[in-house]
Amino acid sequence: MTERGSATDLRLRSAARALEGVSELVGRLVSWLSLFMVLVTFAVVVLRYLFDLGWIAMQESVTYMHAVLFLAGAAYTLRHQGHVRVDIFYRRFSERGRAWVDLLGGLFLLLPVCLFIFIESWEYVAQSWAVREGSREAGGIAAVYLLKSMILVMAALLLLQGLASVLRCRLLLGGVIERLTDDLTGKKDSA
């Protein structure tokens, strides 16, 4: 490997690590929403059935947390290869074969679909912001526009994680890392 190649590989590693760091941070932060959803749902049930109290905004907050958890957590799930694969051949491929499938899938499916979702959702979200769209329910959360903004956040986060995955595939195919799951710090894995 040449010095120039090493510098390029170092930049690719750094870029992939930074992009994956975004997915990791956001995923870990929004994972707490699952606990809050359980607690709020429990509170809604207790308040309703024991005290005959209820607030629409409190009930809607569970929907908001659910949406944020799944939309913002999609990139984290992709980073940890937690999405469902329907490919019966993928697991039989060598590490390089998997890298090619992931590279081509990322370049020709994931990244274009994320861009499409982002571009097509922009006007939808912008209209919601323009009127500061609120809940249709009396007493509901007056921030539907924020919820709809999560579509753009999801597309952007998946796009970033998709780029990180493409870079990871490039590093493997270039012989810089041995497995798609290798640490990108540049240190050799002990495994």
GUBA-674787 format. One line per field, with one value per atom (N, C-alpha, C, O): chain; atom name; x, y, z. Coordinates in nm, 3 decimals. Example, Ala and Ser with C-alpha at 12.3 -4.5 7.8 and 13.67 -1.06 7.14 Angstrom:
chaine = (A_A_A_A_A_A_A_A)
atome = (N_CA_C_O_N_CA_C_O)
east = (1.319_1.230_1.320_1.424_1.285_1.367_1.290_1.341)
north = (-0.569_-0.450_-0.330_-0.332_-0.225_-0.106_0.003_0.114)
up = (0.780_0.780_0.780_0.846_0.708_0.714_0.787_0.804)
//
This chain:
chaine = (A_A_A_A_A_A_A_A_A_A_A_A_A_A_A_A_A_A_A_A_A_A_A_A_A_A_A_A_A_A_A_A_A_A_A_A_A_A_A_A_A_A_A_A_A_A_A_A_A_A_A_A_A_A_A_A_A_A_A_A_A_A_A_A_A_A_A_A_A_A_A_A_A_A_A_A_A_A_A_A_A_A_A_A_A_A_A_A_A_A_A_A_A_A_A_A_A_A_A_A_A_A_A_A_A_A_A_A_A_A_A_A_A_A_A_A_A_A_A_A_A_A_A_A_A_A_A_A_A_A_A_A_A_A_A_A_A_A_A_A_A_A_A_A_A_A_A_A_A_A_A_A_A_A_A_A_A_A_A_A_A_A_A_A_A_A_A_A_A_A_A_A_A_A_A_A_A_A_A_A_A_A_A_A_A_A_A_A_A_A_A_A_A_A_A_A_A_A_A_A_A_A_A_A_A_A_A_A_A_A_A_A_A_A_A_A_A_A_A_A_A_A_A_A_A_A_A_A_A_A_A_A_A_A_A_A_A_A_A_A_A_A_A_A_A_A_A_A_A_A_A_A_A_A_A_A_A_A_A_A_A_A_A_A_A_A_A_A_A_A_A_A_A_A_A_A_A_A_A_A_A_A_A_A_A_A_A_A_A_A_A_A_A_A_A_A_A_A_A_A_A_A_A_A_A_A_A_A_A_A_A_A_A_A_A_A_A_A_A_A_A_A_A_A_A_A_A_A_A_A_A_A_A_A_A_A_A_A_A_A_A_A_A_A_A_A_A_A_A_A_A_A_A_A_A_A_A_A_A_A_A_A_A_A_A_A_A_A_A_A_A_A_A_A_A_A_A_A_A_A_A_A_A_A_A_A_A_A_A_A_A_A_A_A_A_A_A_A_A_A_A_A_A_A_A_A_A_A_A_A_A_A_A_A_A_A_A_A_A_A_A_A_A_A_A_A_A_A_A_A_A_A_A_A_A_A_A_A_A_A_A_A_A_A_A_A_A_A_A_A_A_A_A_A_A_A_A_A_A_A_A_A_A_A_A_A_A_A_A_A_A_A_A_A_A_A_A_A_A_A_A_A_A_A_A_A_A_A_A_A_A_A_A_A_A_A_A_A_A_A_A_A_A_A_A_A_A_A_A_A_A_A_A_A_A_A_A_A_A_A_A_A_A_A_A_A_A_A_A_A_A_A_A_A_A_A_A_A_A_A_A_A_A_A_A_A_A_A_A_A_A_A_A_A_A_A_A_A_A_A_A_A_A_A_A_A_A_A_A_A_A_A_A_A_A_A_A_A_A_A_A_A_A_A_A_A_A_A_A_A_A_A_A_A_A_A_A_A_A_A_A_A_A_A_A_A_A_A_A_A_A_A_A_A_A_A_A_A_A_A_A_A_A_A_A_A_A_A_A_A_A_A_A_A_A_A_A_A_A_A_A_A_A_A_A_A_A_A_A_A_A_A_A_A_A_A_A_A_A_A_A_A_A_A_A_A_A_A_A_A_A_A_A_A_A_A_A_A_A_A_A_A_A_A_A_A_A_A_A_A_A_A_A_A_A_A_A_A_A_A_A_A_A_A_A_A_A_A_A_A_A_A_A_A_A_A_A_A_A_A_A_A_A_A_A_A_A_A_A_A_A_A_A_A_A_A_A_A_A_A_A_A_A_A_A_A_A_A_A_A_A_A_A_A_A_A_A_A_A_A_A_A_A_A)
atome = (N_CA_C_O_N_CA_C_O_N_CA_C_O_N_CA_C_O_N_CA_C_O_N_CA_C_O_N_CA_C_O_N_CA_C_O_N_CA_C_O_N_CA_C_O_N_CA_C_O_N_CA_C_O_N_CA_C_O_N_CA_C_O_N_CA_C_O_N_CA_C_O_N_CA_C_O_N_CA_C_O_N_CA_C_O_N_CA_C_O_N_CA_C_O_N_CA_C_O_N_CA_C_O_N_CA_C_O_N_CA_C_O_N_CA_C_O_N_CA_C_O_N_CA_C_O_N_CA_C_O_N_CA_C_O_N_CA_C_O_N_CA_C_O_N_CA_C_O_N_CA_C_O_N_CA_C_O_N_CA_C_O_N_CA_C_O_N_CA_C_O_N_CA_C_O_N_CA_C_O_N_CA_C_O_N_CA_C_O_N_CA_C_O_N_CA_C_O_N_CA_C_O_N_CA_C_O_N_CA_C_O_N_CA_C_O_N_CA_C_O_N_CA_C_O_N_CA_C_O_N_CA_C_O_N_CA_C_O_N_CA_C_O_N_CA_C_O_N_CA_C_O_N_CA_C_O_N_CA_C_O_N_CA_C_O_N_CA_C_O_N_CA_C_O_N_CA_C_O_N_CA_C_O_N_CA_C_O_N_CA_C_O_N_CA_C_O_N_CA_C_O_N_CA_C_O_N_CA_C_O_N_CA_C_O_N_CA_C_O_N_CA_C_O_N_CA_C_O_N_CA_C_O_N_CA_C_O_N_CA_C_O_N_CA_C_O_N_CA_C_O_N_CA_C_O_N_CA_C_O_N_CA_C_O_N_CA_C_O_N_CA_C_O_N_CA_C_O_N_CA_C_O_N_CA_C_O_N_CA_C_O_N_CA_C_O_N_CA_C_O_N_CA_C_O_N_CA_C_O_N_CA_C_O_N_CA_C_O_N_CA_C_O_N_CA_C_O_N_CA_C_O_N_CA_C_O_N_CA_C_O_N_CA_C_O_N_CA_C_O_N_CA_C_O_N_CA_C_O_N_CA_C_O_N_CA_C_O_N_CA_C_O_N_CA_C_O_N_CA_C_O_N_CA_C_O_N_CA_C_O_N_CA_C_O_N_CA_C_O_N_CA_C_O_N_CA_C_O_N_CA_C_O_N_CA_C_O_N_CA_C_O_N_CA_C_O_N_CA_C_O_N_CA_C_O_N_CA_C_O_N_CA_C_O_N_CA_C_O_N_CA_C_O_N_CA_C_O_N_CA_C_O_N_CA_C_O_N_CA_C_O_N_CA_C_O_N_CA_C_O_N_CA_C_O_N_CA_C_O_N_CA_C_O_N_CA_C_O_N_CA_C_O_N_CA_C_O_N_CA_C_O_N_CA_C_O_N_CA_C_O_N_CA_C_O_N_CA_C_O_N_CA_C_O_N_CA_C_O_N_CA_C_O_N_CA_C_O_N_CA_C_O_N_CA_C_O_N_CA_C_O_N_CA_C_O_N_CA_C_O_N_CA_C_O_N_CA_C_O_N_CA_C_O_N_CA_C_O_N_CA_C_O_N_CA_C_O_N_CA_C_O_N_CA_C_O_N_CA_C_O_N_CA_C_O_N_CA_C_O_N_CA_C_O_N_CA_C_O_N_CA_C_O_N_CA_C_O_N_CA_C_O_N_CA_C_O_N_CA_C_O_N_CA_C_O_N_CA_C_O_N_CA_C_O_N_CA_C_O_N_CA_C_O_N_CA_C_O_N_CA_C_O_N_CA_C_O_N_CA_C_O_N_CA_C_O_N_CA_C_O_N_CA_C_O_N_CA_C_O_N_CA_C_O_N_CA_C_O_N_CA_C_O_N_CA_C_O_N_CA_C_O_N_CA_C_O_N_CA_C_O_N_CA_C_O_N_CA_C_O_N_CA_C_O_N_CA_C_O)
east = (0.084_0.000_0.090_0.183_0.063_0.142_0.107_0.004_0.196_0.167_0.037_-0.043_0.019_-0.103_-0.225_-0.327_-0.213_-0.321_-0.349_-0.464_-0.243_-0.261_-0.332_-0.420_-0.297_-0.363_-0.509_-0.596_-0.537_-0.676_-0.753_-0.867_-0.692_-0.757_-0.784_-0.888_-0.689_-0.708_-0.825_-0.905_-0.836_-0.948_-1.080_-1.181_-1.080_-1.203_-1.245_-1.362_-1.147_-1.175_-1.234_-1.334_-1.170_-1.216_-1.357_-1.441_-1.382_-1.516_-1.620_-1.726_-1.590_-1.685_-1.710_-1.823_-1.602_-1.615_-1.701_-1.785_-1.680_-1.759_-1.907_-1.995_-1.932_-2.071_-2.140_-2.255_-2.067_-2.125_-2.143_-2.233_-2.057_-2.071_-2.202_-2.262_-2.246_-2.375_-2.487_-2.574_-2.486_-2.589_-2.588_-2.693_-2.470_-2.456_-2.511_-2.586_-2.473_-2.518_-2.669_-2.736_-2.723_-2.867_-2.942_-3.043_-2.895_-2.960_-2.963_-3.064_-2.851_-2.845_-2.935_-3.000_-2.938_-3.024_-3.172_-3.247_-3.214_-3.357_-3.400_-3.520_-3.307_-3.345_-3.412_-3.492_-3.380_-3.443_-3.593_-3.669_-3.634_-3.777_-3.860_-3.977_-3.803_-3.880_-3.918_-4.029_-3.826_-3.857_-3.963_-4.059_-3.945_-4.042_-4.180_-4.281_-4.184_-4.314_-4.385_-4.506_-4.312_-4.371_-4.422_-4.532_-4.341_-4.380_-4.502_-4.593_-4.503_-4.617_-4.742_-4.851_-4.728_-4.843_-4.898_-5.019_-4.810_-4.852_-4.926_-5.031_-4.872_-4.935_-5.072_-5.167_-5.084_-5.213_-5.316_-5.429_-5.278_-5.370_-5.409_-5.527_-5.311_-5.340_-5.431_-5.530_-5.397_-5.479_-5.622_-5.718_-5.634_-5.766_-5.852_-5.967_-5.797_-5.880_-5.887_-5.983_-5.791_-5.797_-5.853_-5.921_-5.823_-5.863_-5.959_-6.000_-5.994_-6.084_-6.034_-6.112_-5.903_-5.839_-5.772_-5.728_-5.765_-5.696_-5.666_-5.743_-5.554_-5.515_-5.475_-5.393_-5.535_-5.506_-5.358_-5.296_-5.301_-5.159_-5.070_-4.970_-5.105_-5.026_-5.035_-4.935_-5.155_-5.171_-5.099_-5.035_-5.108_-5.039_-4.887_-4.816_-4.838_-4.694_-4.635_-4.520_-4.713_-4.666_-4.648_-4.550_-4.742_-4.730_-4.608_-4.534_-4.585_-4.469_-4.339_-4.248_-4.332_-4.210_-4.188_-4.075_-4.295_-4.286_-4.230_-4.141_-4.284_-4.238_-4.092_-4.014_-4.053_-3.914_-3.822_-3.715_-3.861_-3.780_-3.751_-3.636_-3.854_-3.834_-3.771_-3.687_-3.811_-3.756_-3.610_-3.527_-3.580_-3.442_-3.354_-3.232_-3.415_-3.338_-3.311_-3.238_-3.367_-3.347_-3.201_-3.153_-3.129_-2.987_-2.904_-2.812_-2.936_-2.867_-2.888_-2.795_-3.011_-3.042_-2.965_-2.915_-2.956_-2.877_-2.731_-2.665_-2.679_-2.538_-2.506_-2.399_-2.601_-2.580_-2.642_-2.660_-2.672_-2.727_-2.846_-2.856_-2.938_-3.055_-3.179_-3.284_-3.170_-3.286_-3.301_-3.203_-3.423_-3.452_-3.391_-3.407_-3.323_-3.268_-3.350_-3.380_-3.385_-3.461_-3.370_-3.417_-3.242_-3.146_-3.099_-3.028_-3.139_-3.102_-2.959_-2.906_-2.898_-2.762_-2.657_-2.543_-2.693_-2.599_-2.513_-2.391_-2.574_-2.498_-2.397_-2.301_-2.418_-2.325_-2.207_-2.108_-2.218_-2.112_-1.990_-1.999_-1.877_-1.755_-1.769_-1.864_-1.675_-1.679_-1.672_-1.740_-1.592_-1.583_-1.714_-1.758_-1.778_-1.906_-2.014_-2.095_-2.013_-2.107_-2.080_-2.172_-1.952_-1.915_-1.966_-2.014_-1.956_-2.008_-2.159_-2.212_-2.229_-2.375_-2.413_-2.500_-2.346_-2.375_-2.338_-2.410_-2.227_-2.184_-2.283_-2.327_-2.318_-2.412_-2.552_-2.619_-2.594_-2.724_-2.727_-2.827_-2.618_-2.610_-2.612_-2.685_-2.530_-2.519_-2.643_-2.684_-2.702_-2.812_-2.953_-3.052_-2.961_-3.092_-3.105_-3.187_-3.023_-3.038_-3.020_-3.108_-2.908_-2.881_-2.983_-3.033_-3.016_-3.117_-3.255_-3.326_-3.294_-3.424_-3.426_-3.525_-3.317_-3.309_-3.318_-3.388_-3.247_-3.255_-3.396_-3.448_-3.459_-3.595_-3.691_-3.772_-3.682_-3.769_-3.746_-3.842_-3.621_-3.590_-3.647_-3.713_-3.622_-3.668_-3.821_-3.880_-3.883_-4.029_-4.101_-4.214_-4.038_-4.102_-4.082_-4.154_-3.987_-3.953_-4.075_-4.101_-4.150_-4.265_-4.374_-4.436_-4.396_-4.495_-4.463_-4.551_-4.337_-4.294_-4.297_-4.339_-4.254_-4.253_-4.394_-4.413_-4.491_-4.630_-4.678_-4.750_-4.640_-4.678_-4.616_-4.681_-4.490_-4.423_-4.488_-4.503_-4.526_-4.582_-4.708_-4.731_-4.788_-4.912_-4.899_-4.996_-4.776_-4.753_-4.862_-4.934_-4.869_-4.974_-4.976_-4.872_-5.094_-5.112_-5.203_-5.247_-5.231_-5.316_-5.458_-5.506_-5.524_-5.665_-5.756_-5.874_-5.699_-5.776_-5.766_-5.659_-5.876_-5.873_-5.787_-5.807_-5.692_-5.603_-5.486_-5.410_-5.471_-5.359_-5.231_-5.230_-5.126_-4.996_-5.000_-5.034_-4.964_-4.971_-4.840_-4.789_-4.785_-4.656_-4.647_-4.545_-4.750_-4.748_-4.636_-4.577_-4.608_-4.501_-4.366_-4.283_-4.343_-4.219_-4.216_-4.113_-4.330_-4.340_-4.314_-4.242_-4.373_-4.353_-4.208_-4.159_-4.140_-3.999_-3.911_-3.802_-3.959_-3.883_-3.866_-3.774_-3.952_-3.935_-3.804_-3.727_-3.778_-3.653_-3.532_-3.427_-3.549_-3.441_-3.407_-3.289_-3.509_-3.486_-3.411_-3.315_-3.455_-3.389_-3.244_-3.155_-3.221_-3.085_-2.995_-2.882_-3.046_-2.965_-2.936_-2.824_-3.036_-3.011_-2.913_-2.831_-2.921_-2.826_-2.684_-2.592_-2.666_-2.533_-2.481_-2.365_-2.569_-2.527_-2.501_-2.411_-2.581_-2.557_-2.421_-2.351_-2.383_-2.250_-2.142_-2.041_-2.162_-2.065_-2.052_-1.941_-2.162_-2.159_-2.088_-2.012_-2.111_-2.042_-1.892_-1.813_-1.853_-1.711_-1.651_-1.539_-1.725_-1.679_-1.656_-1.556_-1.748_-1.733_-1.609_-1.535_-1.588_-1.471_-1.342_-1.245_-1.341_-1.223_-1.197_-1.082_-1.303_-1.285_-1.237_-1.142_-1.301_-1.262_-1.122_-1.056_-1.078_-0.942_-0.839_-0.720_-0.882_-0.790_-0.746_-0.649_-0.815_-0.777_-0.832_-0.764_-0.952_-1.010_-1.042_-1.057_-1.053_-1.076_-1.222_-1.265_-1.299_-1.441_-1.520_-1.470_-1.645_-1.730_-1.757_-1.794_-1.738_-1.763_-1.636_-1.640_-1.523_-1.397_-1.405_-1.481_-1.326_-1.312_-1.242_-1.148_-1.285_-1.228_-1.123_-1.083_-1.078_-0.980_-0.841_-0.752_-0.822_-0.691_-0.612_-0.508_-0.660_-0.595_-0.636_-0.749_-0.549_-0.582_-0.671_-0.649_-0.772_-0.859_-0.785_-0.703_-0.814_-0.749_-0.822_-0.770_-0.942_-1.022_-0.981_-1.040)
north = (-0.117_0.000_0.124_0.132_0.217_0.339_0.436_0.422_0.536_0.639_0.712_0.743_0.740_0.809_0.723_0.771_0.593_0.500_0.494_0.487_0.497_0.494_0.618_0.610_0.734_0.859_0.857_0.901_0.807_0.796_0.700_0.727_0.586_0.487_0.543_0.516_0.622_0.683_0.781_0.785_0.859_0.953_0.878_0.918_0.768_0.689_0.628_0.627_0.576_0.521_0.627_0.605_0.744_0.854_0.897_0.921_0.909_0.950_0.846_0.881_0.719_0.612_0.608_0.592_0.623_0.621_0.738_0.721_0.856_0.974_0.956_0.986_0.907_0.885_0.780_0.796_0.673_0.570_0.621_0.577_0.714_0.775_0.850_0.851_0.915_0.986_0.885_0.906_0.777_0.674_0.614_0.590_0.590_0.529_0.623_0.580_0.748_0.844_0.863_0.856_0.886_0.907_0.781_0.790_0.665_0.540_0.516_0.474_0.543_0.523_0.624_0.590_0.747_0.848_0.813_0.817_0.779_0.753_0.619_0.597_0.532_0.403_0.425_0.342_0.535_0.566_0.591_0.579_0.626_0.651_0.526_0.537_0.409_0.286_0.276_0.235_0.313_0.313_0.419_0.393_0.540_0.646_0.610_0.645_0.541_0.497_0.405_0.418_0.312_0.218_0.293_0.268_0.385_0.459_0.548_0.553_0.617_0.704_0.621_0.657_0.510_0.423_0.370_0.366_0.330_0.284_0.396_0.373_0.517_0.631_0.660_0.690_0.651_0.675_0.574_0.611_0.448_0.343_0.362_0.353_0.388_0.408_0.529_0.521_0.640_0.760_0.737_0.784_0.666_0.644_0.552_0.585_0.438_0.338_0.352_0.304_0.414_0.431_0.568_0.581_0.670_0.806_0.872_0.986_0.799_0.851_0.985_1.077_0.994_1.112_1.074_0.960_1.168_1.142_1.269_1.365_1.270_1.385_1.335_1.245_1.394_1.356_1.375_1.290_1.486_1.514_1.404_1.366_1.354_1.248_1.120_1.051_1.090_0.972_0.989_0.895_1.109_1.134_1.130_1.096_1.164_1.163_1.024_1.011_0.921_0.784_0.761_0.700_0.811_0.800_0.876_0.826_0.994_1.074_1.001_0.993_0.949_0.877_0.754_0.723_0.684_0.565_0.601_0.534_0.708_0.752_0.793_0.755_0.869_0.914_0.795_0.788_0.702_0.583_0.507_0.471_0.483_0.404_0.483_0.430_0.606_0.685_0.725_0.714_0.769_0.809_0.687_0.695_0.576_0.455_0.367_0.269_0.399_0.315_0.309_0.202_0.419_0.421_0.338_0.266_0.347_0.266_0.117_0.037_0.083_-0.056_-0.102_-0.214_-0.015_-0.047_-0.065_-0.157_0.022_0.013_-0.121_-0.178_-0.173_-0.300_-0.417_-0.525_-0.397_-0.499_-0.570_-0.693_-0.489_-0.543_-0.546_-0.594_-0.493_-0.497_-0.636_-0.709_-0.673_-0.805_-0.820_-0.733_-0.930_-0.962_-1.076_-1.173_-1.063_-1.167_-1.241_-1.318_-1.215_-1.271_-1.408_-1.416_-1.514_-1.648_-1.685_-1.785_-1.607_-1.635_-1.557_-1.602_-1.442_-1.349_-1.416_-1.399_-1.492_-1.552_-1.656_-1.687_-1.710_-1.809_-1.745_-1.812_-1.615_-1.545_-1.526_-1.525_-1.511_-1.475_-1.331_-1.262_-1.288_-1.151_-1.050_-0.947_-1.079_-0.991_-0.994_-0.890_-1.109_-1.118_-1.036_-0.969_-1.043_-0.962_-0.813_-0.732_-0.780_-0.639_-0.589_-0.476_-0.673_-0.632_-0.615_-0.518_-0.707_-0.696_-0.569_-0.494_-0.545_-0.426_-0.298_-0.198_-0.301_-0.183_-0.150_-0.035_-0.249_-0.225_-0.191_-0.104_-0.261_-0.231_-0.090_-0.020_-0.050_0.085_0.192_0.290_0.171_0.272_0.281_0.390_0.167_0.167_0.155_0.175_0.123_0.114_0.208_0.299_0.185_0.260_0.410_0.488_0.452_0.595_0.666_0.772_0.610_0.676_0.683_0.783_0.577_0.578_0.682_0.753_0.693_0.795_0.935_1.021_0.958_1.089_1.115_1.226_1.014_1.028_1.064_1.155_0.992_1.019_1.161_1.233_1.201_1.335_1.442_1.536_1.428_1.529_1.533_1.641_1.417_1.411_1.454_1.501_1.438_1.474_1.621_1.675_1.684_1.822_1.914_1.985_1.913_2.001_1.966_2.055_1.839_1.791_1.845_1.895_1.835_1.883_2.036_2.095_2.099_2.247_2.303_2.404_2.240_2.285_2.271_2.358_2.166_2.145_2.253_2.304_2.287_2.393_2.529_2.612_2.552_2.682_2.716_2.832_2.616_2.640_2.598_2.604_2.556_2.509_2.408_2.423_2.305_2.205_2.143_2.104_2.137_2.079_1.958_1.915_1.906_1.788_1.819_1.932_1.720_1.734_1.719_1.755_1.667_1.644_1.766_1.826_1.802_1.911_1.866_1.758_1.949_1.915_1.828_1.782_1.807_1.726_1.808_1.928_1.744_1.810_1.900_1.857_2.025_2.124_2.128_2.236_2.012_2.009_1.894_1.824_1.873_1.768_1.795_1.702_1.923_1.960_1.905_1.870_1.898_1.839_1.688_1.632_1.625_1.482_1.451_1.357_1.532_1.511_1.537_1.479_1.623_1.651_1.528_1.519_1.435_1.313_1.231_1.149_1.251_1.182_1.227_1.145_1.357_1.411_1.366_1.334_1.364_1.320_1.174_1.138_1.091_0.949_0.932_0.856_1.003_0.991_1.039_0.976_1.148_1.201_1.106_1.081_1.053_0.961_0.831_0.779_0.779_0.658_0.686_0.601_0.805_0.844_0.846_0.794_0.905_0.910_0.770_0.737_0.687_0.551_0.471_0.387_0.495_0.428_0.464_0.378_0.591_0.634_0.565_0.521_0.555_0.486_0.339_0.285_0.276_0.135_0.119_0.024_0.212_0.210_0.226_0.156_0.318_0.338_0.213_0.174_0.149_0.026_-0.084_-0.156_-0.094_-0.192_-0.160_-0.251_-0.033_0.010_-0.028_-0.073_-0.009_-0.044_-0.195_-0.238_-0.273_-0.419_-0.461_-0.539_-0.411_-0.449_-0.400_-0.458_-0.294_-0.242_-0.312_-0.279_-0.408_-0.484_-0.414_-0.456_-0.307_-0.232_-0.297_-0.300_-0.350_-0.425_-0.565_-0.587_-0.658_-0.798_-0.840_-0.930_-0.773_-0.806_-0.676_-0.571_-0.683_-0.565_-0.514_-0.398_-0.599_-0.560_-0.517_-0.492_-0.507_-0.466_-0.327_-0.241_-0.307_-0.175_-0.083_-0.126_0.039_0.132_0.226_0.323_0.197_0.286_0.268_0.350_0.163_0.138_0.035_-0.011_-0.002_-0.104_-0.241_-0.258_-0.336_-0.472_-0.536_-0.520_-0.609_-0.682_-0.802_-0.862_-0.835_-0.952_-1.081_-1.190_-1.070_-1.190_-1.256_-1.358)
up = (0.000_0.000_0.000_0.079_-0.086_-0.096_0.015_0.082_0.034_0.134_0.101_0.189_-0.031_-0.072_-0.042_0.008_-0.072_-0.041_0.108_0.149_0.188_0.333_0.382_0.469_0.328_0.368_0.327_0.403_0.208_0.161_0.249_0.289_0.278_0.363_0.502_0.562_0.553_0.684_0.682_0.776_0.575_0.563_0.549_0.607_0.472_0.457_0.591_0.626_0.664_0.797_0.888_0.956_0.888_0.974_0.937_1.023_0.806_0.760_0.799_0.851_0.776_0.810_0.960_1.005_1.038_1.183_1.232_1.320_1.173_1.213_1.177_1.258_1.057_1.014_1.101_1.140_1.131_1.218_1.361_1.432_1.401_1.533_1.548_1.655_1.439_1.441_1.463_1.547_1.386_1.400_1.539_1.599_1.590_1.722_1.831_1.917_1.825_1.925_1.922_2.026_1.804_1.791_1.834_1.904_1.793_1.829_1.979_2.034_2.044_2.189_2.262_2.361_2.212_2.275_2.261_2.358_2.139_2.119_2.178_2.197_2.207_2.268_2.403_2.447_2.470_2.598_2.581_2.677_2.462_2.440_2.464_2.501_2.443_2.467_2.615_2.648_2.704_2.847_2.879_2.952_2.824_2.849_2.795_2.855_2.681_2.626_2.723_2.745_2.779_2.875_2.997_3.045_3.048_3.168_3.143_3.225_3.030_2.998_2.973_3.018_2.902_2.878_3.010_3.030_3.099_3.232_3.305_3.365_3.300_3.366_3.306_3.380_3.173_3.107_3.156_3.188_3.164_3.208_3.354_3.389_3.439_3.581_3.601_3.674_3.536_3.550_3.499_3.559_3.389_3.329_3.414_3.444_3.454_3.520_3.672_3.732_3.734_3.879_3.919_4.021_3.838_3.876_3.777_3.796_3.672_3.569_3.513_3.488_3.493_3.435_3.303_3.285_3.214_3.089_3.014_3.016_2.948_2.868_2.729_2.716_2.628_2.489_2.459_2.396_2.504_2.477_2.535_2.474_2.651_2.713_2.629_2.609_2.581_2.496_2.363_2.314_2.305_2.178_2.194_2.100_2.313_2.332_2.311_2.268_2.339_2.315_2.166_2.123_2.086_1.940_1.890_1.804_1.943_1.904_1.939_1.857_2.061_2.102_2.016_1.979_1.985_1.901_1.763_1.711_1.706_1.573_1.577_1.489_1.676_1.687_1.708_1.647_1.793_1.819_1.690_1.664_1.610_1.490_1.376_1.304_1.359_1.249_1.274_1.185_1.394_1.425_1.453_1.440_1.492_1.521_1.401_1.414_1.286_1.167_1.125_1.085_1.133_1.094_1.192_1.151_1.320_1.422_1.393_1.400_1.360_1.327_1.203_1.199_1.103_0.984_1.020_0.972_1.103_1.144_1.208_1.187_1.286_1.356_1.281_1.338_1.154_1.066_1.128_1.127_1.184_1.250_1.164_1.207_1.042_0.954_0.896_0.880_0.864_0.811_0.672_0.587_0.651_0.519_0.460_0.528_0.334_0.267_0.168_0.085_0.179_0.086_0.137_0.237_0.068_0.112_0.073_0.122_-0.013_-0.057_0.021_0.033_0.073_0.136_0.242_0.243_0.331_0.440_0.391_0.462_0.272_0.218_0.145_0.115_0.116_0.045_0.134_0.256_0.068_0.141_0.189_0.152_0.269_0.321_0.205_0.209_0.104_-0.014_-0.093_-0.143_-0.104_-0.172_-0.101_-0.165_0.032_0.110_0.091_0.082_0.085_0.065_-0.070_-0.080_-0.172_-0.304_-0.302_-0.357_-0.237_-0.227_-0.152_-0.194_-0.039_0.040_-0.034_-0.026_-0.104_-0.180_-0.290_-0.302_-0.370_-0.480_-0.428_-0.481_-0.324_-0.264_-0.206_-0.218_-0.145_-0.089_-0.196_-0.187_-0.299_-0.405_-0.492_-0.532_-0.523_-0.620_-0.559_-0.628_-0.431_-0.366_-0.246_-0.247_-0.144_-0.020_-0.038_-0.002_-0.093_-0.106_-0.197_-0.160_-0.314_-0.396_-0.329_-0.342_-0.259_-0.192_-0.080_-0.062_-0.006_0.100_0.041_0.094_-0.069_-0.136_-0.186_-0.171_-0.244_-0.294_-0.181_-0.194_-0.069_0.044_0.094_0.123_0.105_0.154_0.062_0.108_-0.066_-0.163_-0.170_-0.168_-0.179_-0.192_-0.065_-0.072_0.050_0.177_0.212_0.296_0.149_0.184_0.182_0.278_0.072_0.058_0.159_0.216_0.181_0.278_0.417_0.488_0.456_0.587_0.591_0.690_0.483_0.477_0.493_0.561_0.429_0.443_0.587_0.637_0.652_0.790_0.879_0.971_0.853_0.928_0.900_0.990_0.774_0.736_0.815_0.848_0.845_0.920_1.067_1.142_1.106_1.243_1.281_1.380_1.197_1.210_1.350_1.404_1.406_1.539_1.533_1.426_1.649_1.660_1.615_1.629_1.561_1.523_1.644_1.640_1.750_1.873_1.964_1.978_2.026_2.125_2.242_2.298_2.280_2.390_2.349_2.433_2.219_2.170_2.158_2.186_2.117_2.102_1.979_1.869_2.000_1.891_1.813_1.782_1.780_1.711_1.612_1.607_1.535_1.433_1.333_1.278_1.309_1.216_1.261_1.178_1.392_1.442_1.416_1.379_1.435_1.410_1.262_1.230_1.174_1.031_0.990_0.893_1.062_1.034_1.054_0.998_1.133_1.157_1.030_1.021_0.932_0.803_0.740_0.690_0.743_0.687_0.769_0.715_0.901_0.988_0.959_0.950_0.945_0.915_0.783_0.776_0.680_0.550_0.558_0.501_0.629_0.641_0.720_0.680_0.831_0.911_0.835_0.842_0.764_0.684_0.570_0.536_0.513_0.408_0.464_0.401_0.580_0.642_0.675_0.649_0.732_0.765_0.639_0.636_0.534_0.406_0.348_0.295_0.359_0.314_0.395_0.340_0.526_0.611_0.569_0.565_0.538_0.496_0.362_0.343_0.271_0.141_0.163_0.101_0.250_0.280_0.342_0.310_0.430_0.493_0.388_0.393_0.293_0.185_0.101_0.063_0.073_-0.004_0.069_0.008_0.201_0.280_0.277_0.270_0.283_0.277_0.140_0.128_0.037_-0.099_-0.134_-0.219_-0.069_-0.089_-0.003_-0.009_0.077_0.160_0.287_0.351_0.324_0.443_0.570_0.673_0.563_0.674_0.624_0.504_0.717_0.678_0.684_0.612_0.773_0.788_0.789_0.828_0.745_0.744_0.885_0.903_0.984_1.122_1.195_1.315_1.124_1.187_1.246_1.200_1.350_1.412_1.312_1.244_1.303_1.205_1.265_1.201_1.386_1.447_1.387_1.411_1.310_1.252_1.330_1.284_1.450_1.530_1.480_1.433_1.489_1.448_1.553_1.673_1.508_1.600_1.655_1.585_1.777_1.838_1.804_1.827_1.751_1.722_1.595_1.557)
//
